[in-house]
Amino acid sequence: MGAQLNAPLNPSSALPIIHLLSSGGFYGAERMLLDHCLATPGQHQVLFLDAPPELIARFREAGVDCRDCAGLGALLAHLRQRRAEQPLLNTHNFKGLLFGWVGATLLRLPLVITQHGFTPRSRKQKFYTWVSLQLCRTTSVNRVVCVAESIAAQCRQASVRAEKLQVIPNGLPAANDLLSHSVDHPRWLAGYVGRLSSEKGPDLFLDALIPLCRQHPQLDAVMLGDGPERETLLTRINTAGLQERITLPGYQTDMGPWWRQLDALVISSRTEGTPMILLEAMQAGVPVVAFGVGGIPDVLEDRHNGLLAAPTDSAALARQIGTLLSEPALARELSNNAKRTQLDRYDLKALAERWSQLYIRTAREARS
């Protein structure tokens, strides 16, 4: 299937596009890139600057041309080999941006930066964010595509020229099968899905869920994912005596069975772009309760297609989860409206066409 989707649809779609990504696993940006390569016309190749073998295998099994390309020297050698084809570079995350900028500058290749979001919590992350924004201002960068308006606002604040900026949110392909939540289970299940690291707010999820579980005997919670905070989270859950009701099954390669069980997806992130997991929940009809951070308020309207709480306010997040618990009719309304929103505004086919036009325009301008 991947090879068919990657095939050129018209002469302009034969544009060679080389993506640069450094990654630790298959998370939101990686999911976005895989779907993007399969749906957007062009000859896509993904160069992994560093990545686990299973991630590279996942892209290859889907039909995407990809390879491990460790080190700047190896990258430059590869780009020189392909220079005659006049490829366009599309970078993802900090290392991809940095290496891509060097390659584009030295070899005079068109460069598109995808900004998936910033996580400037530590001193190192703040420095990376500053460098990223400064590089986006340079003449080597032809386009900066932000997955959320909030990210574009940060770029404008850093004096990235308006004509370089474009907002194209993430989208989802049509569901392969009918996803629907099962109403047959007796327990009510709230879910966290994501890396167990500070920027995703797993601690804030527990701040909301531990008191809620004590108040509502029918409520359980599950935290799907892995990361550096796992042991700390387990200690908190055990100390609260809730190890039977708040579980951590680990990283999941298939969310299908979970969408059928979850009564709510809770997004407790401190920072976000347009989360893929948000769109997946909407497509599956699972109501979403989330902090209004990053691009989430661009997607969700409170009490229309989701429930929003002020950023990092775990007490407010708990109240919104409690609203879903006590108002099943509202939960059904949010679910139905969310499905329509995802289909109308975050459908990958339509967004892929916007990406295709951006690539073609950028390549033509660079060659003129």
C-alpha positions in Angstrom: 0.0 0.0 0.0 2.8 2.4 0.9 4.4 2.1 -2.5 1.1 2.9 -4.2 0.5 6.0 -2.1 4.0 7.2 -2.7 3.7 6.8 -6.5 3.7 10.1 -8.5 0.2 11.3 -9.3 1.3 13.9 -11.9 4.6 15.2 -13.3 4.9 17.8 -10.5 4.6 15.1 -7.8 7.9 13.6 -8.8 9.7 16.2 -6.7 12.3 14.5 -4.5 11.7 15.3 -0.8 14.3 14.3 1.8 13.1 14.4 5.4 15.6 14.6 8.3 14.7 13.3 11.7 16.3 12.3 14.9 14.1 10.2 17.1 13.9 7.9 20.1 10.7 6.1 19.1 7.3 6.2 17.3 5.5 9.2 18.9 3.4 12.0 17.5 5.9 13.6 15.2 6.9 10.2 13.8 3.3 9.2 13.3 2.7 12.5 11.5 5.7 12.0 9.2 4.8 8.4 8.3 1.3 9.4 7.3 2.6 12.5 5.5 5.0 10.4 3.4 2.3 8.0 2.4 -0.3 10.6 1.6 1.6 13.6 0.1 2.6 13.3 -3.6 6.4 13.3 -4.1 9.4 11.0 -3.9 9.8 10.9 -0.1 13.0 9.7 1.6 13.5 9.8 5.4 17.0 10.0 6.7 17.1 9.0 10.4 20.0 10.9 12.0 19.6 8.5 14.9 16.8 6.2 15.7 16.1 2.7 17.1 16.1 0.0 14.4 12.5 -0.9 15.0 11.4 2.6 14.1 13.3 2.5 10.8 11.8 -1.0 10.2 8.3 0.4 10.8 8.8 3.1 8.1 10.2 0.5 5.6 7.4 -1.9 6.2 4.9 0.8 5.4 6.7 1.3 2.0 8.7 4.5 2.8 12.3 4.8 1.5 14.4 5.4 4.5 17.9 4.8 5.9 20.1 5.4 8.9 22.4 8.4 8.3 24.5 8.8 11.4 26.6 12.0 11.6 26.8 15.2 9.6 29.5 13.9 7.3 27.3 10.9 6.2 24.4 13.3 5.6 26.5 15.7 3.5 27.9 12.8 1.4 24.4 11.5 0.8 23.1 15.0 -0.2 26.0 15.5 -2.6 25.1 12.2 -4.3 21.6 13.4 -4.8 22.3 17.0 -5.5 21.8 16.7 -9.3 18.1 15.7 -8.6 17.6 19.1 -6.8 15.9 17.6 -3.8 14.0 19.6 -1.3 14.9 19.1 2.4 12.2 19.0 5.1 13.5 18.9 8.6 11.8 17.7 11.9 13.0 18.5 15.4 16.2 20.3 16.5 18.9 18.0 15.2 17.1 17.6 11.9 16.9 21.4 11.6 20.5 21.9 12.5 21.9 19.3 10.1 19.4 20.2 7.4 20.4 23.9 7.7 24.1 23.1 7.2 23.3 20.8 4.2 21.0 23.3 2.6 23.4 26.2 3.1 26.5 24.4 1.8 24.7 22.7 -1.2 22.1 25.4 -1.9 19.1 23.2 -1.6 15.6 24.4 -0.8 14.8 23.9 2.9 11.4 23.6 4.7 11.3 23.4 8.5 8.4 21.7 10.2 8.0 23.0 13.7 6.1 20.4 15.7 6.4 22.4 18.9 8.8 23.6 21.5 9.5 22.2 25.0 11.7 24.9 26.6 11.7 23.7 30.2 15.4 23.0 30.9 18.2 25.4 30.1 19.4 23.1 27.3 15.8 23.0 25.8 15.6 26.8 26.0 18.9 27.1 24.1 17.7 24.7 21.4 14.5 26.7 21.0 16.4 29.9 20.7 18.8 28.4 18.1 15.9 26.9 16.2 14.1 30.3 15.9 17.3 32.1 14.9 18.0 29.6 12.2 14.4 30.0 10.9 15.2 33.7 10.3 18.1 33.0 8.0 18.0 33.1 4.2 18.8 29.3 4.0 15.3 28.5 5.2 12.6 28.9 2.6 9.5 27.9 4.6 8.6 27.3 8.2 5.5 25.2 8.6 3.9 25.2 12.0 1.5 22.5 13.1 -0.4 25.0 15.3 -1.1 28.7 15.4 0.5 29.0 18.8 3.8 27.8 17.3 3.6 30.3 14.5 3.0 33.1 17.0 6.3 32.1 18.7 8.0 32.3 15.4 6.6 35.8 14.6 7.6 36.9 18.1 11.2 35.8 17.2 11.0 38.0 14.0 10.7 35.1 11.5 9.3 36.8 8.4 5.6 36.4 7.9 6.0 35.3 4.2 8.0 32.3 5.4 5.4 31.1 7.8 2.5 28.8 7.2 0.2 26.9 9.6 -0.7 23.3 8.4 -2.2 21.3 11.3 -1.7 17.6 11.6 -4.4 15.3 10.1 -5.4 11.7 10.1 -6.1 9.3 7.2 -9.6 7.8 7.1 -10.0 5.0 9.7 -9.5 1.5 8.3 -12.3 0.1 10.4 -15.1 1.5 12.5 -13.8 2.6 15.8 -16.3 3.0 18.6 -16.3 3.0 22.3 -17.9 0.0 24.0 -20.6 0.7 26.6 -20.7 -2.8 27.9 -18.0 -2.5 30.6 -19.1 -1.7 34.2 -16.1 0.6 35.0 -15.4 4.1 33.8 -11.9 4.4 32.4 -9.9 7.6 32.0 -6.7 7.4 29.9 -3.4 9.1 29.5 -1.5 8.3 26.3 2.0 9.6 25.7 5.6 9.6 26.8 6.0 9.6 30.6 8.1 12.8 30.7 7.7 16.2 32.2 6.5 18.1 29.1 3.5 15.6 28.8 2.4 16.2 32.4 1.9 12.6 33.7 2.4 14.1 37.2 -0.4 16.5 36.5 -2.6 13.6 35.3 -2.1 11.9 38.7 -2.8 15.2 40.6 -6.2 15.1 39.0 -6.9 11.4 39.0 -5.8 10.3 42.5 -8.4 12.4 44.3 -11.0 11.6 41.6 -10.5 7.9 42.1 -11.0 8.3 45.8 -14.3 10.2 45.2 -15.7 7.9 42.5 -15.5 4.1 43.2 -16.4 3.3 39.6 -13.5 5.3 38.1 -10.3 3.7 36.9 -7.3 5.2 35.0 -4.7 3.9 32.7 -1.4 5.5 31.7 -0.2 4.2 28.3 3.4 5.0 27.4 6.9 4.8 28.8 9.6 7.2 29.8 11.8 8.5 32.5 9.1 9.3 35.1 7.6 5.8 35.2 9.1 4.7 38.5 8.2 8.0 40.2 4.6 7.7 39.0 4.4 4.1 40.2 5.6 5.2 43.6 2.9 7.8 43.8 0.2 5.4 42.8 1.4 2.8 45.3 1.6 5.3 48.1 -2.0 6.3 47.3 -3.0 2.7 47.5 -4.5 2.8 44.0 -2.2 0.3 42.2 -5.3 -1.8 41.2 -7.1 1.2 39.8 -4.4 3.3 38.1 -2.3 1.0 35.9 0.7 1.6 33.6 0.7 -1.1 30.9 3.6 0.5 29.0 4.0 1.7 25.4 1.3 0.5 23.0 1.8 -0.2 19.3 -1.9 -0.6 18.7 -4.4 1.8 20.2 -7.4 0.2 18.6 -8.5 -2.0 21.6 -7.9 0.9 24.0 -10.2 3.3 22.1 -12.9 0.8 22.6 -12.4 0.8 26.3 -11.6 4.5 27.2 -14.4 6.7 28.4 -12.2 9.8 28.2 -8.7 10.8 26.9 -7.1 13.2 29.3 -4.3 15.4 27.9 -2.4 16.9 30.8 0.6 18.2 28.7 2.4 21.4 29.8 3.3 22.1 26.1 1.9 20.8 22.8 1.5 21.4 19.1 -1.5 19.7 17.5 -1.3 16.3 19.2 -1.9 13.3 17.0 -3.4 11.4 19.9 -6.0 14.2 20.3 -7.1 13.7 16.6 -7.1 9.9 17.0 -9.4 10.1 20.0 -11.7 12.4 18.2 -11.8 10.1 15.2 -12.6 7.1 17.6 -15.3 9.0 19.3 -13.6 9.1 22.7 -14.4 12.4 24.6 -11.3 14.5 25.4 -10.5 16.5 28.5 -7.4 18.6 28.0 -5.3 21.6 29.2 -5.7 24.5 26.8 -2.1 24.5 25.7 -0.4 24.9 22.3 -2.7 24.0 19.4 -5.3 22.2 21.5 -7.7 25.3 21.8 -7.4 25.6 18.0 -9.0 22.1 17.7 -11.3 21.9 20.8 -14.1 24.3 21.8 -15.1 23.8 25.4 -18.4 22.0 25.8 -18.8 21.7 22.0 -16.3 19.0 21.0 -14.3 18.5 24.2 -13.7 19.9 27.6 -10.8 22.4 28.4 -9.1 23.4 31.6 -6.6 26.2 32.3 -3.0 25.0 31.6 -1.4 23.1 34.5 -4.6 23.5 36.7 -5.1 19.9 37.8 -8.0 20.8 40.0 -9.8 22.3 37.0 -8.9 19.2 34.9 -10.4 17.0 37.6 -13.6 19.0 37.6 -13.9 18.6 33.8 -13.4 14.8 34.1 -16.0 14.8 36.8 -18.4 16.5 34.4 -18.0 13.7 31.9 -18.6 11.2 34.7 -21.8 12.8 35.7 -23.2 13.9 32.3 -23.3 10.9 29.9 -25.5 12.8 27.5 -22.9 15.6 27.3 -20.2 13.0 26.7 -22.2 11.6 23.7 -22.7 15.1 22.3 -18.9 15.9 22.6 -18.1 12.6 20.9 -20.3 13.2 18.0 -19.2 16.8 17.5 -15.5 15.8 17.8 -15.9 13.2 15.0 -17.4 15.8 12.7 -14.6 18.3 13.6 -11.8 15.8 12.8 -13.4 14.8 9.5 -14.1 18.3 8.4 -10.9 20.1 9.5 -8.2 17.5 10.2 -8.5 15.0 7.3 -5.1 14.0 6.0 -6.1 13.9 2.3 -7.0 17.6 2.3 -4.0 18.7 4.3 -1.7 16.6 2.1 -2.8 18.7 -0.9 -1.8 21.8 1.0 1.6 20.3 1.7 2.0 19.3 -1.9 1.4 22.8 -3.2 3.8 24.2 -0.6 6.6 21.8 -1.7 6.0 22.6 -5.4 5.9 26.4 -4.8 9.0 26.3 -2.7 11.0 24.2 -5.2 10.0 26.5 -8.1 11.0 29.6 -6.2 14.3 28.1 -5.2 15.1 27.2 -8.9 14.0 30.5 -10.4 
